[in-house]
Amino acid sequence: MGVIPGPREPALKEINHFLCPVIDFFLPSWKDKTWFTRTLEHAEGRLSRSIIAVAVNDLPATRKLAGCAGPTANQMCGLCWQKKSDIANFDYDTWK
């Protein structure tokens, strides 16, 4: 994840300079694929491709897109029932 600082919206040419190194890094994994010798569900290994999803948003929209809590929310995210007051609870067996 990256943040492009303001105060104005960057032009397409400026965004491309920011994204090119990231795309260049992941492109071989898409074209040539990556062999994982072992994964949790595939002990014999698995061939995989990687993709990049790009979203250009302001901070509130980014939080919504990622499922993160906003500054006034009581829950940690949109996927669980964990409350912000329980932020130090790492025992996932107690989560709803």
Residue frames as qw, qx, qy, qz and C-alpha x, y, z in Angstrom:
[[0.000, 0.891, 0.453, 0.000, 0.00, 0.00, 0.00],
 [0.445, 0.028, 0.013, 0.895, 1.24, 3.46, -0.72],
 [0.009, 0.859, 0.402, -0.317, 0.13, 7.01, -0.18],
 [0.428, 0.407, 0.224, 0.775, 0.67, 9.78, -2.69],
 [0.199, -0.500, -0.407, 0.738, 0.76, 13.08, -0.77],
 [0.230, 0.861, 0.448, 0.080, -1.43, 16.04, -1.70],
 [0.283, 0.339, 0.506, -0.741, -2.44, 18.82, -1.66],
 [0.583, 0.413, -0.183, -0.675, -3.73, 18.25, -5.19],
 [0.918, 0.160, 0.348, -0.100, -4.73, 15.19, -7.16],
 [0.354, -0.451, 0.623, 0.532, -1.74, 13.85, -9.10],
 [0.586, 0.516, -0.308, -0.544, -1.85, 13.74, -12.89],
 [0.986, 0.129, 0.036, -0.095, -1.84, 10.35, -14.64],
 [0.613, 0.600, -0.402, 0.319, 1.80, 10.85, -15.59],
 [0.159, -0.606, 0.577, -0.524, 2.69, 11.37, -11.91],
 [0.846, -0.206, 0.337, -0.359, 0.76, 8.28, -10.77],
 [0.915, 0.359, -0.182, 0.030, 2.51, 6.16, -13.41],
 [0.315, 0.629, -0.574, 0.419, 5.92, 7.11, -11.94],
 [0.485, -0.423, 0.560, -0.522, 4.69, 5.90, -8.55],
 [0.907, 0.033, 0.268, -0.324, 3.18, 2.63, -9.85],
 [0.691, 0.576, -0.430, -0.073, 5.83, 1.54, -12.38],
 [0.090, 0.497, -0.818, 0.274, 8.34, 0.16, -9.83],
 [0.604, -0.074, 0.633, -0.478, 5.59, -1.83, -8.10],
 [0.853, 0.407, 0.051, -0.324, 4.31, -3.28, -11.37],
 [0.496, 0.628, -0.599, 0.023, 7.84, -4.08, -12.56],
 [0.214, -0.403, 0.816, -0.355, 8.43, -6.00, -9.33],
 [0.636, 0.090, 0.651, -0.404, 5.27, -8.16, -9.61],
 [0.645, 0.517, -0.256, -0.501, 5.05, -8.59, -13.40],
 [0.278, 0.373, -0.880, -0.093, 7.32, -11.67, -13.53],
 [0.288, 0.041, 0.866, -0.408, 5.00, -13.46, -11.10],
 [0.643, 0.458, 0.256, -0.557, 2.09, -12.91, -13.48],
 [0.570, 0.596, -0.450, -0.343, 3.91, -13.78, -16.69],
 [0.404, 0.388, -0.826, 0.064, 6.12, -16.63, -15.46],
 [0.800, -0.456, -0.281, -0.269, 4.09, -17.69, -12.41],
 [0.112, -0.612, 0.663, -0.417, 5.59, -18.58, -9.04],
 [0.755, -0.098, -0.646, -0.056, 6.04, -22.10, -7.70],
 [0.452, -0.591, 0.433, -0.509, 5.36, -22.47, -3.98],
 [0.334, 0.252, -0.907, 0.048, 6.90, -25.71, -2.75],
 [0.278, -0.367, -0.860, 0.219, 4.31, -26.07, -0.01],
 [0.271, -0.380, 0.000, -0.884, 1.20, -24.20, 1.15],
 [0.422, -0.125, 0.638, -0.632, -1.30, -24.81, 3.93],
 [0.792, 0.256, 0.303, -0.463, -3.80, -26.50, 1.61],
 [0.835, 0.513, -0.195, -0.040, -1.33, -27.93, -0.93],
 [0.685, -0.588, 0.398, 0.164, 1.45, -29.91, 0.74],
 [0.792, 0.182, 0.421, 0.403, 2.69, -31.03, -2.70],
 [0.257, -0.272, 0.225, 0.900, 3.16, -27.40, -3.80],
 [0.355, 0.756, 0.537, -0.119, 1.25, -25.07, -6.06],
 [0.371, 0.191, 0.324, 0.849, 1.79, -22.83, -9.08],
 [0.029, -0.794, -0.481, 0.371, 0.42, -19.33, -8.62],
 [0.321, 0.512, 0.223, 0.765, 0.09, -16.00, -10.42],
 [0.216, -0.514, -0.408, 0.723, 0.03, -12.65, -8.67],
 [0.171, 0.700, 0.427, 0.547, -2.04, -9.65, -9.66],
 [0.194, -0.152, -0.302, 0.921, -2.16, -6.06, -8.50],
 [0.025, -0.776, -0.606, -0.175, -5.40, -4.27, -7.80],
 [0.266, 0.059, -0.102, 0.957, -5.04, -0.50, -7.87],
 [0.138, -0.813, -0.560, -0.078, -7.50, 1.85, -6.23],
 [0.258, 0.227, -0.120, 0.931, -7.04, 5.61, -6.00],
 [0.382, -0.726, -0.551, -0.152, -9.09, 7.01, -3.11],
 [0.143, -0.699, 0.313, -0.628, -9.16, 9.54, -0.35],
 [0.041, 0.271, -0.855, 0.441, -8.51, 8.20, 3.18],
 [0.602, 0.035, 0.487, -0.632, -12.17, 7.58, 4.18],
 [0.832, 0.349, -0.196, -0.383, -12.82, 5.65, 0.94],
 [0.424, 0.447, -0.777, 0.131, -9.61, 3.65, 1.45],
 [0.274, -0.189, 0.774, -0.539, -10.80, 2.59, 4.91],
 [0.765, 0.209, 0.244, -0.558, -14.13, 1.44, 3.48],
 [0.717, 0.481, -0.457, -0.215, -12.46, -0.42, 0.62],
 [0.328, 0.377, -0.820, 0.279, -10.07, -2.23, 2.98],
 [0.678, -0.447, -0.565, -0.148, -12.81, -2.99, 5.52],
 [0.410, 0.008, -0.509, 0.757, -11.09, -0.91, 8.19],
 [0.212, -0.748, -0.571, 0.263, -12.85, 1.03, 10.89],
 [0.170, 0.757, 0.105, 0.622, -13.40, 4.74, 10.54],
 [0.203, 0.312, -0.493, 0.786, -12.38, 7.16, 13.29],
 [0.473, -0.237, 0.286, -0.799, -15.83, 7.16, 14.92],
 [0.770, -0.040, -0.556, -0.309, -16.61, 3.44, 14.52],
 [0.648, -0.525, 0.422, -0.354, -17.04, 1.15, 17.53],
 [0.968, 0.034, 0.245, 0.042, -16.11, -2.07, 15.70],
 [0.486, -0.491, 0.502, 0.521, -12.61, -2.93, 14.47],
 [0.008, 0.189, -0.696, -0.693, -13.69, -3.79, 10.92],
 [0.653, 0.130, -0.101, -0.739, -16.67, -4.74, 8.80],
 [0.622, 0.178, -0.741, -0.182, -15.88, -8.46, 8.96],
 [0.470, -0.160, -0.797, 0.343, -16.05, -9.26, 12.67],
 [0.415, -0.795, -0.364, -0.250, -17.79, -8.18, 15.85],
 [0.647, -0.203, -0.303, 0.670, -14.59, -7.17, 17.65],
 [0.097, -0.969, -0.224, -0.041, -14.97, -3.80, 19.38],
 [0.371, 0.726, -0.293, 0.499, -12.28, -1.12, 19.49],
 [0.496, -0.702, 0.349, -0.374, -12.28, -1.40, 23.29],
 [0.928, -0.197, 0.315, 0.026, -11.05, -5.01, 22.83],
 [0.525, 0.784, -0.331, -0.031, -8.11, -4.01, 20.63],
 [0.083, -0.626, 0.759, -0.161, -5.62, -5.81, 22.89],
 [0.804, -0.050, 0.524, -0.275, -7.54, -9.12, 22.75],
 [0.296, 0.519, -0.707, -0.378, -5.49, -11.42, 20.50],
 [0.326, 0.001, 0.933, -0.153, -7.29, -14.60, 21.60],
 [0.362, 0.092, -0.495, -0.784, -9.31, -15.23, 18.41],
 [0.259, -0.252, -0.932, -0.018, -11.21, -18.10, 20.07],
 [0.034, -0.502, -0.597, 0.625, -13.10, -15.46, 22.08],
 [0.151, 0.235, -0.249, -0.927, -14.09, -13.41, 19.01],
 [0.637, 0.427, 0.475, -0.432, -17.60, -13.59, 17.53]]
